[in-house]
Amino acid sequence: MADDAILILTTGGTIDKVYFDALSAYQIGEATVTGILEMGRVTRPFVVEEVMRKDSLDVTDGDRARIVEHVARSSAHRVVVTHGTDTMTETARALRTVPGKVIVLVGALTPARFAQSDAAFNLGMAFAAVQVAQPGVYITMSGSVFPEGAVVKDRAAGAFTVGG
């Protein structure tokens, strides 16, 4: 991987959910990240690697360890992790053990395949934040960049807010 390329790790979550019809359960589909960035005409080099395809409620401590290991052993200094929103803050907390890298977690409250999804906006924010932030772990959701440990998901409001 080129030294300046941004590593994007996909783990599943709502951003990649597919609903076949109103009577079907969702499935985690192919990652949507590449298509979103191509639509945005992103020219900055990036590499997409799939780590898993899970709803974040199903992400275990072992899965989090796998994500941390993947980030730690990568030569990339800038890493974006797509992740389900329900346990995103837990994975962010686990990633703070990786020193010297800018790590940004991002997801969506509505699947990227839906017309009115927040996925493209959130991913764009993550892609920008990972380029300018100081080393550390961040979450980009709801129009904000939050340092790890200073954010909570407010389910009632359908947004991420300062807290933690």
C-alpha positions in Angstrom: 0.0 0.0 0.0 1.3 3.5 -0.8 2.4 5.4 2.3 -0.1 8.2 1.7 -3.1 5.9 0.9 -5.9 5.9 3.4 -6.9 2.4 4.6 -10.6 1.9 4.8 -11.6 -1.2 6.9 -15.2 -2.4 6.5 -16.9 -4.3 9.3 -20.6 -4.2 8.4 -23.3 -2.3 10.1 -26.2 -0.4 8.8 -24.1 1.4 6.2 -23.9 -1.9 4.3 -27.4 -3.3 5.1 -29.6 -4.6 2.4 -33.4 -5.1 2.8 -35.0 -7.1 0.1 -38.6 -6.2 1.0 -40.8 -5.3 3.9 -41.1 -8.9 5.0 -37.4 -9.7 4.9 -34.8 -9.5 7.5 -31.8 -7.4 6.6 -28.5 -8.8 5.5 -25.1 -7.1 5.5 -24.2 -6.8 1.8 -21.1 -5.9 -0.2 -19.4 -2.8 1.2 -20.7 0.4 -0.3 -17.6 2.5 0.5 -15.8 2.3 -2.9 -19.0 3.3 -4.8 -19.7 6.2 -2.5 -16.1 7.6 -2.8 -16.1 7.1 -6.6 -19.4 9.0 -6.8 -17.8 11.7 -4.8 -14.9 11.8 -7.3 -12.3 11.2 -4.6 -8.8 11.2 -6.1 -6.9 10.7 -2.8 -5.5 7.1 -2.9 -7.4 4.6 -0.7 -7.5 0.9 -0.2 -10.6 -0.9 1.1 -10.2 -4.1 3.1 -13.1 -6.1 4.5 -12.6 -7.3 8.1 -16.1 -8.7 8.6 -19.7 -8.3 7.8 -21.6 -8.0 11.1 -24.3 -6.0 12.7 -22.5 -4.1 15.5 -24.7 -5.7 18.1 -23.1 -9.0 17.1 -19.5 -7.7 17.3 -17.7 -9.5 20.1 -14.6 -8.6 22.1 -12.7 -11.1 19.9 -14.0 -9.2 16.7 -12.8 -5.9 18.2 -9.4 -7.5 18.9 -9.3 -8.5 15.2 -10.0 -4.9 14.2 -7.4 -3.5 16.5 -4.8 -6.1 15.2 -5.6 -5.2 11.6 -5.1 -1.5 12.2 -2.0 -2.0 14.3 -0.2 -4.2 11.8 -1.1 -2.0 8.8 1.5 0.3 7.4 -1.2 3.0 6.9 -1.0 6.0 9.2 -4.6 7.1 8.4 -7.4 4.5 8.8 -11.2 4.8 8.4 -13.3 2.0 9.9 -16.9 1.6 8.8 -18.9 0.2 11.7 -22.4 -0.3 13.0 -23.5 2.5 15.2 -24.8 0.5 18.2 -21.3 -0.5 19.5 -19.1 1.9 17.5 -18.0 3.6 20.7 -16.9 0.3 22.2 -14.7 -0.4 19.2 -13.4 3.2 19.3 -12.4 2.6 22.9 -10.5 -0.6 22.0 -8.7 1.2 19.2 -7.2 3.8 21.5 -4.5 1.2 22.3 -3.0 1.7 18.8 -0.5 4.6 19.0 0.6 7.0 16.3 -2.3 6.7 13.8 -5.3 8.7 12.9 -8.3 6.3 13.2 -11.8 7.5 12.3 -14.9 5.3 12.8 -18.0 6.0 10.7 -21.3 4.5 10.1 -24.9 5.3 9.1 -28.2 5.4 10.8 -29.8 4.6 7.4 -28.4 2.1 4.9 -26.2 3.7 2.1 -28.5 2.0 -0.4 -31.4 4.2 0.7 -31.9 7.5 -1.1 -32.1 9.6 2.1 -29.2 7.9 3.9 -26.6 9.8 6.0 -23.9 7.4 4.8 -22.3 9.4 2.0 -22.2 12.6 4.2 -20.7 10.7 7.2 -18.2 8.9 5.0 -17.1 12.2 3.4 -16.6 13.7 6.9 -14.6 10.6 7.9 -12.4 10.8 4.8 -11.7 14.5 5.4 -11.2 14.1 9.2 -8.7 11.3 8.8 -6.5 13.6 6.6 -6.3 16.6 9.0 -6.8 15.2 12.5 -3.9 14.6 15.0 -3.2 11.0 15.8 -6.0 9.5 17.9 -9.4 7.9 17.6 -12.4 9.8 16.4 -16.0 9.1 15.4 -17.7 11.1 12.6 -21.5 11.0 12.8 -24.3 13.5 12.8 -22.3 16.3 11.2 -19.6 16.3 13.9 -16.1 14.9 14.5 -16.0 13.5 18.1 -12.9 12.4 19.9 -13.2 8.8 21.2 -14.6 8.9 24.7 -16.6 12.1 24.2 -19.6 10.7 22.2 -22.7 8.7 22.7 -25.4 7.5 20.4 -28.7 9.1 21.4 -31.2 6.6 20.1 -34.3 8.7 20.8 -32.8 11.6 18.8 -31.4 9.4 16.1 -28.0 11.1 16.3 -24.6 11.1 18.0 -24.0 13.7 20.6 -21.3 14.9 23.0 -21.2 12.7 26.0 -19.5 9.7 27.3 
